């Protein structure tokens, strides 16, 4: 009958897994930057509607909404990466 090796047999010593990389906090400008992007994007869209589509840039028309939403989405994406 074959002999069981069991745990008494010489085995490699336990080595713990490498420590996970600690993520560094964001730079000091991160929170003010995304706050400004969110506020400016919102104001851009509000001014566009309140001014009856004349401001902030009358010559680009409905693309003002695109600029406002890009600013809002940029700020929102930054909030998801905030630590």
Secondary structure, DSSP 8 states (H G I E B T S, - for coil): -----TTTS------------------THHHHHHHHHHHHHHHHHHHHHHTTT-SS-GGGTTHHHHHHHHHHHHHHHHHHT--
